Amino acid sequence: MEEQLLENGKNSRWIITREWDTYYEELKKLTSIAAPMVAVSVLQYLLQVVSVMMVGHLDQISLSSVAIATSITNVTGFSLLSGLVGGLETLCGQAYGAQQWQKVGTYTYSAVISLLLVCIPISILWLFMDKLLILMGQDPAISVEASKYSMWLIPALFGGAILRPLFRYLQIQSLILPMLLSAFLVLCLHISLCWLFIFHLGLGKSGAAIAFSFSIWTFVALLVSYIKRSSSCERTRTPLNKEAFLAIGQFFRYATPSALMVCLKWWSLEVLILLSGLLPNPKLETSVLSICLTISALHFSIPFGLGAGASTRVSNELGSANPQKALVAVRVAMFLAVAETLVVSTVTFLCRRVLGKAYSNDQQVVDYVAAITPFLCLSIITDSLQAVISGIARGSGWQIIGAYVNLGAFYLVGIPVSAILCFLIHLRAKGLWIGLLVGSAIQATTLSSILSFIDWQKQAIKAKKRISERRSSEENE
């Protein structure tokens, strides 16, 4: 009996050790993708920040017009591209896991073609940006200047339509270092170009837009050059063929809900900014809300990187028909999300009385930011959870569920609550943020509940059918 108990104890320790090794290996794989993706996200975000900062040294109307143009172009263009390309994470990630190398290149071409087509109506809209802004009640002089800035961003829009699929192409193969080095080089180039075009050549705010477009296309050139020459991409490189055009419909099937998942949340933030402009002291309210949104956006790069890593790992394992490994990847990603958000939210709360000083010398603004910071900390927690779960959803292919959740959380609950608390309860910007927090909490809770009931064996079966779908249609032709 004692010998049997001893043997059982040894077996238990062996099982625990083996499970720990499995989770530790997954932790290394996930962080090797997530950590550099965080840096890439921050470097990309800084491109627009640098443009706005340098234009801010010109005059007030230039800063106002660029700020408005940046917001509108993000909402109507860049956010849409970022959302649509999420469909590629499902298709390419699972194809790569299934070792269908040629499909990875084919799906990437399909995404590029699709996004370029989407850019055409968006660019036409940007050409008439001044009329749109005037209809929205903006100052005519600022609207005209914002429209000029937007027109110079059209090349960047088309460049982004190529850049974003290239990002996902490299991401699902865990080739993150080329993106990181390219992003760093492009940021350094962008800083120099902004100074050259804005101040030295005297192009003003238009110079910032030209510099941004030039930098985006430089980014594209660097990544294309790497993909063409690197042996790491040899298996997935494929020439453009008719299959890329035939797969456009399949791409949009996953891209559309992916776009809704991203854009519905993004647009809700812009709605809050617009609502803050209707308050009695719009300058104070908008400034405080903008500071909080800036802090939130900077933090979001961390869970975004984790979500990208989770998407890659889950899609690769489902494509490889390894549902248990996909589940391990999910658990590790959620553990990292919880740990990260607890640390960041705690530090943010402890620094609440000095956060505002980094953005303003006005004591009223500093105190107002300190008052909203506890709610900002809670938003950081919910944003981290939803960002990682959204990445898991993209990797698994159930983006449509996430889109419905976002629609209900923000537009049926979050924004109405914000309006009530802001205008009827008179909580002003604090009320707007609480409403956003309510929507985020519902979103994170619902997505977490859905995630807990996912049958990963069925997800692996769906991934197998998804990968073979294109092949069967090709054979029928």
Residue pairs with C-beta under 8 A, 6 or more apart in sequence:
22 328
23 328
23 331
23 332
26 313
26 325
26 328
26 329
26 332
27 332
27 336
29 174
29 313
29 329
30 306
30 309
30 310
30 313
30 329
30 332
30 333
30 336
31 309
31 336
32 174
32 176
33 171
33 174
33 176
33 305
33 308
33 309
33 312
33 313
34 305
34 306
34 308
34 309
34 310
34 336
35 305
36 176
36 177
36 179
36 180
36 305
37 171
37 176
37 179
37 304
37 305
37 308
37 309
38 301
38 302
38 304
38 305
38 306
39 180
39 183
39 305
40 167
40 176
40 179
40 180
40 183
40 305
41 301
41 304
41 305
42 298
42 301
43 180
43 183
43 184
43 186
43 187
44 183
45 297
45 298
45 301
46 187
47 186
47 187
47 190
47 212
47 215
47 216
48 70
48 212
50 187
50 190
50 191
50 194
51 66
51 70
51 190
51 194
51 208
51 209
51 211
51 212
52 63
52 66
52 67
52 70
52 208
54 194
54 195
54 198
54 199
54 208
55 62
55 63
55 66
55 198
55 204
55 205
55 208
56 62
56 63
58 198
58 204
58 205
61 141
61 142
61 145
62 145
62 204
62 205
64 139
64 142
65 142
65 143
65 145
65 146
65 148
65 149
65 205
66 146
66 149
66 205
66 208
68 133
68 138
68 142
68 143
68 146
69 129
69 146
69 147
69 149
69 150
69 153
71 270
71 273
72 129
72 132
72 133
72 146
72 150
73 126
73 150
73 153
73 157
74 266
75 266
75 267
75 270
76 122
76 125
76 126
77 119
77 122
77 126
77 153
77 157
77 160
78 157
78 160
79 262
79 263
79 266
79 267
80 118
80 122
80 259
80 263
81 115
81 118
81 119
81 157
81 160
81 161
81 164
82 164
82 262
83 255
83 258
83 259
83 260
83 261
83 262
83 263
83 266
84 111
84 114
84 115
84 118
84 255
84 256
84 258
84 259
85 111
85 115
85 164
85 165
85 167
85 168
85 255
85 258
86 254
86 255
86 258
86 259
86 261
86 262
86 394
86 399
87 111
87 251
87 252
87 253
87 254
87 255
87 256
87 258
87 394
87 399
88 107
88 108
88 111
88 165
88 168
88 169
88 172
88 251
88 255
89 168
89 171
89 172
89 258
89 311
89 312
89 315
89 391
89 394
89 395
90 254
90 258
90 315
90 394
90 395
90 396
90 397
90 399
90 466
91 103
91 107
91 247
91 250
91 251
91 254
91 466
92 103
92 104
92 107
92 108
92 168
92 169
92 172
92 315
93 172
93 311
93 312
93 314
93 315
93 316
93 319
93 395
94 315
94 316
94 318
94 319
94 395
94 397
94 463
94 466
94 467
95 101
95 103
95 104
95 107
95 319
95 467
96 104
96 172
96 173
96 236
96 315
96 316
96 319
97 315
97 316
97 317
97 318
97 319
97 320
97 322
97 463
98 319
98 320
98 321
98 463
98 464
98 467
99 320
100 319
100 467
101 235
101 236
102 236
102 238
103 467
103 470
104 169
104 172
104 173
104 236
105 169
105 236
105 237
105 238
106 238
106 241
106 243
106 244
106 247
106 470
107 244
107 247
107 251
108 165
108 166
108 168
108 169
109 238
109 240
109 244
110 244
110 245
110 247
110 248
110 250
110 251
111 164
111 165
111 168
111 251
111 255
112 161
112 162
112 165
113 244
113 245
113 248
114 248
114 251
114 252
114 255
115 160
115 161
115 162
115 164
115 165
116 158
116 161
116 162
118 161
119 157
119 158
119 161
122 157
123 154
123 157
123 158
125 132
126 147
126 150
126 151
126 153
126 154
126 157
127 147
127 151
127 154
128 147
129 143
129 146
129 147
129 150
129 151
130 140
130 143
130 144
130 146
130 147
131 143
133 142
133 143
133 146
133 147
134 140
134 143
138 146
145 205
148 205
148 206
149 205
149 206
149 208
149 209
150 209
151 209
152 206
152 209
152 210
152 213
153 209
153 212
153 213
154 213
155 213
155 216
155 217
156 209
156 212
156 213
156 216
156 217
159 213
159 216
159 217
159 219
159 220
160 216
162 220
163 216
163 219
163 220
163 223
166 220
166 223
166 224
166 227
167 179
167 223
169 227
169 236
170 176
170 178
170 179
170 223
170 227
170 233
171 179
171 308
171 311
171 312
172 312
172 315
172 316
173 232
173 233
173 236
174 312
175 230
175 232
175 233
178 222
178 223
178 226
178 230
179 223
182 219
182 222
182 223
182 226
183 219
185 222
186 215
186 218
186 219
186 222
187 215
189 215
189 218
190 211
190 212
190 215
193 210
193 211
193 214
193 215
194 207
194 208
194 211
196 207
196 211
197 203
197 206
197 207
197 208
197 210
197 211
198 204
198 205
198 207
198 208
198 211
201 207
203 210
226 233
227 233
227 237
228 237
243 470
243 474
246 470
246 473
246 474
247 470
250 469
250 470
254 397
254 399
257 399
257 400
257 402
257 403
258 394
258 399
258 403
260 399
260 403
260 406
260 407
261 390
261 393
261 399
261 402
261 403
261 406
262 390
264 403
264 406
264 407
264 410
264 411
265 386
265 406
265 410
265 443
268 410
268 411
268 414
268 415
268 436
268 439
269 293
269 436
271 415
272 289
272 293
272 415
272 418
272 432
272 433
272 435
272 436
273 286
273 289
273 290
273 293
275 418
275 419
275 422
275 432
276 282
276 285
276 286
276 289
276 429
276 432
277 285
277 286
278 423
279 285
279 422
279 428
279 429
284 364
284 365
284 368
285 428
285 429
287 360
287 365
288 356
288 365
288 368
288 369
288 372
288 429
289 429
289 432
289 433
291 355
291 356
291 359
291 360
291 365
291 369
292 369
292 372
292 373
292 376
292 433
294 359
295 348
295 355
295 376
296 376
296 379
296 380
296 383
299 344
299 348
299 380
299 383
300 383
300 387
302 340
302 344
302 384
303 337
303 340
303 341
303 383
303 384
303 385
303 387
303 388
304 387
306 333
306 336
306 337
306 340
306 384
306 387
306 388
306 391
307 333
307 387
307 388
307 389
307 390
307 391
307 392
307 394
308 391
309 333
309 391
310 329
310 330
310 333
310 388
310 391
310 392
310 395
311 391
311 392
311 394
311 395
312 395
313 326
313 329
313 333
313 395
314 326
314 329
314 330
314 391
314 392
314 395
314 396
315 394
315 395
315 396
315 463
317 323
317 325
317 326
317 329
318 326
318 395
318 396
318 456
318 459
318 460
318 463
319 463
319 467
321 460
321 463
321 464
322 460
323 456
323 457
323 459
323 460
324 456
326 396
326 456
326 459
326 460
327 456
330 392
330 451
330 456
333 388
333 391
333 392
334 385
334 388
334 389
334 451
336 388
337 384
337 385
337 387
337 388
338 384
338 385
340 384
341 380
341 381
341 384
341 385
342 381
344 380
344 384
345 377
345 378
345 380
345 381
346 377
348 355
348 373
348 376
348 377
348 380
349 373
349 374
349 377
352 369
352 370
352 373
352 374
353 366
353 370
355 369
355 370
355 373
356 365
356 366
356 367
356 368
356 369
356 370
357 366
359 365
359 369
360 366
368 429
371 430
372 429
372 430
372 433
375 430
375 433
375 434
375 437
376 433
378 437
378 441
379 433
379 436
379 437
379 440
381 444
382 437
382 440
382 441
382 443
382 444
383 440
383 444
385 444
385 447
385 448
386 440
386 443
386 444
386 447
389 402
389 444
389 447
389 448
389 451
390 402
390 447
392 451
393 399
393 401
393 402
393 447
396 454
396 459
396 463
397 459
397 462
397 463
397 466
398 450
398 454
401 450
402 447
405 443
405 446
405 447
405 450
406 443
408 442
408 446
409 439
409 440
409 442
409 443
409 446
410 436
410 439
410 443
413 438
413 439
413 442
414 435
414 436
414 438
414 439
414 440
414 442
415 435
415 439
416 435
417 434
417 435
417 438
417 439
418 431
418 432
418 433
418 434
418 435
418 436
419 435
420 431
420 435
421 427
421 430
421 431
421 432
421 434
421 435
422 428
422 429
422 431
422 432
422 435
423 431
425 431
427 434
